[in-house]
Amino acid sequence: MATSRSTRGITDGIEALIEETADVAAPPERVWALVSDLPRLAEWSPQVVRSIVRGRRPVGQGSRLLNLNRRGLLLWPTRSEVVRFEPPRVVAFRIPENLSTWSYTLEPTERGTRIVHRREAPEGILPISYRLTEALLGGEESFQAELREGMRSTLARIKETAERTD
């Protein structure tokens, strides 16, 4: 399979945008408290095992995290940096190992909040990440479908947590 490269990444077969949404019957402030607490992603994401904030707390613009991800028996670390932090609307973090940016955008609705969860890879992904995905994760097409399903699962768990009245 031939690959085309942007300035840094492989773009062939890479979805530049993967996006899922969920409507939550909870106010944006409650949902924001969940999605902006990035170490809690391990509670909801089927792939994230742990996220550790390095340096200043709470999470904000410029925060750096060390993440541990899992698929079956395979474990791998990634780093991330918060590149957008606009309470109570947007939190986005970039993964330098693969050039992707993940985000949660909150939109108020009549019944609560719409969460838009995105994985953006407009530059494609780094060649090493591409090769590892092809060799260990079933290839880009399969892995991107898995990411999409994981995003749906993550949103469902965040929704359940946000709507729970304690």
ABEGO torsion letter per residue (X at the ends): XBBBBBAABBABGBBABBBBBBBBBBBAAAAAAAAABAAAAAAABAABABBBBBEBOBBBBGBBBBBBBBBEABBBBBBBBBABBBOAABBBBBBAAAGBBBBBBBBBBAAEBBBBBBBBBAAEBBAAAAAAAAAAAGEAAAAAAAAAAAAAAAAAAAAAAAABBX
